[in-house]
Amino acid sequence: MKRILVIGATSLIASQCARIWASQHADLVLVARNAGRLQSVADDLLARGARSAACLTFEASDLPSHTELVQSLFAGGAPPDIILLAHGELPDEAACDADPAHAARQFTVNATSTIALVAAIASQLKQHGKGTIAVVSSVAGDRGRASNAHYGAAKAAVTVFCDGLRARLRHTGVHIMTVKPGMVATPMTAGLTMPGWLVADPARVARDICHAIDRRRAVIYTPWWWRWIMRVIRLVPEPLFVRLRL
Amino acid sequence: MTRGLLSWGRYPARPQQTRPVHWRDDIRTALQTTSGPTLPFGNGRAYGDSCLAVSGQVIHMRPADRIIAADWTTGIMRAEAGITLAEILEHAVPRGWFLPVVPGTSHVTLGGAIANDVHGKNHHRRGTFGCHVRAFELVRSDAEPLVCSDKAHGDIFRATIGGLGLTGIISWAEIALMPVASVAVETVTQRFDTLDDFFILAEQRDSAHEYGVAWIDCMATGRQRGRGIYIAADHAAASACATPPAHRFSIPFTPPVSLVNSLTTRIFNPVYWRRASPAGTRETVHHVPFFQPLDGIGNWNRLYGRQGFQQFQCVVPDKTAPGVIANLLDTVASTGLASPLTVLKRCSDIASPGLLSFPMKGVSLAIDFPQSPGLATGLLPRLDAIVHAAGGRLYPAKDAHMSAAHFQAAYPGWKTLEHHRDPALKSRFWERVST
């Protein structure tokens, strides 16, 4: 039976992944901020076939608490086979511009906390010589855009860290997978105006993620065509790119 | 995403802006922060304007689709209102349980099934969906959330079943499933030549079978008027096997004009009718193609083109049913407006707890019509008058046209529903029929 740890389990993408694992009768450990909502996710997964669904609450911006969290997650017996990190927020760019403390807090939630957790979890897994850490980054981290500079910067940090750690952990048995979703219809993006034909269904994104984990892929874009969209976007010369104000 | 949601019939074309609800604890805020009368919106399978808010802004409940608890030993299941019946069946059937009432599409939400008190092909055995609802939580803009059941807040419980989403928003509901031995159903399919034959067949088959429904060739006239195909069915025994339908085909775009018209119907109907044997054919099939034959074609409503379509569904009392149904079919055939989707079935006197429940002891006729300018002024009022004179009624879930006078005569409980209505909620349907 698969043992799976999901951090940010109330995120729609994460809970859709967890439904796939629940249907495979996995043992799940779910971590999120809001205890009530987390419990409703856990109840759903148990009804859908999960063998177990334990809940833990955590606050991503409270970095000192992460040490204890990781210790407790790895305290009992065999480590998880799969760890999915999916917590994050879509910052209000204007509020970040106006208030440096707010900008720093958003960066902590979206980047620093993820990097710190991935590092701590990876060193635990290294002792056991196996495990896959799937980290939800974003296509936003591929190039800074006018509409989401703060968010993009945080995701770029996550992407680059994952690249580096993947290389460092080569031959240890531990694998890091970077997930770059495009536009997905989730509560996080509910306030945005997005072109309907570009917006993906979270269940489809979850299928892509679970499939890629099974195949030990390094970097995935989901849906797949974002790889090509972002390749084009990265090729646009800077003088033109700043005029586009994407 | 920004284009707005339409009802299933795509008529009236009033795109709804959505406020998605992902969490139960978010409903109250959603109710209190909308401007103008809103409405809960499930999966958009109501045909007419009963799912369209007066303000054009609906609270989209589909994202709240979690199972809260499922006891597979007793078949009691509690789930959030946005889960669809297809999703419930997906988990229930492999564990030996089935929904006691399944409508013609399983892509309706649990909340929508209660709000419209839907019925299925086994009304003579199990009544409506509302008969199997044990409890639900209702979130209102003007009160604390209420857990309603037959015993607790019974008057609001009854007003909410078939209450068209007007009494508040159902956040979760608890239903009782029924045990089945297999994923398959055993069907008997038999064609019949006249309307009288339908009544004879229905009388014989209903007592012997769990399910019964007839397809009618609404283009046939004269001696052939009312000819069709009767399908009776039962859940199969444990030994039966059936494979689920393979790949789902989907209509990729909406053609500018309806592909369903009198020409295509005239070609399709006789061929379809002749394909069925007059002696009766027994088959074992998977439950999905039997209960929801159209669910195999994604977005089939697009076949009716950009103008959309309207469904006319009525139920008329048993005593005068043969004459009234004949009259309705003659009226339809004389206009040449119709589609292959014409369905006749019997309803029983099993009482629903619902205040505004549609079925009554009698016969229900449903016909789809491609939208055309003459519908609202010509054919539909004539059909309405026949139903009204016979003491029958129309189905609000399918309706985009019925008059306030006919509605109020057919559903005397409407004033009680108006009394229980949450002031923050109002549909275009309710605005039309309650004034």
HADDOCK unambig.tbl for C-alpha pairs under 7 A between the chains (distance, minus, plus):
assign (segid A and resid 40 and name CA) (segid B and resid 68 and name CA) 6.67 0.50 0.50
assign (segid A and resid 43 and name CA) (segid B and resid 67 and name CA) 6.93 0.50 0.50
assign (segid A and resid 43 and name CA) (segid B and resid 68 and name CA) 5.47 0.50 0.50
assign (segid A and resid 43 and name CA) (segid B and resid 69 and name CA) 6.54 0.50 0.50
assign (segid A and resid 44 and name CA) (segid B and resid 66 and name CA) 5.26 0.50 0.50
assign (segid A and resid 44 and name CA) (segid B and resid 67 and name CA) 4.55 0.50 0.50
assign (segid A and resid 44 and name CA) (segid B and resid 68 and name CA) 5.50 0.50 0.50
assign (segid A and resid 47 and name CA) (segid B and resid 67 and name CA) 6.38 0.50 0.50
assign (segid A and resid 47 and name CA) (segid B and resid 69 and name CA) 6.13 0.50 0.50
assign (segid A and resid 47 and name CA) (segid B and resid 70 and name CA) 5.74 0.50 0.50
assign (segid A and resid 48 and name CA) (segid B and resid 91 and name CA) 6.92 0.50 0.50
assign (segid A and resid 196 and name CA) (segid B and resid 1 and name CA) 4.85 0.50 0.50
assign (segid A and resid 196 and name CA) (segid B and resid 2 and name CA) 6.90 0.50 0.50
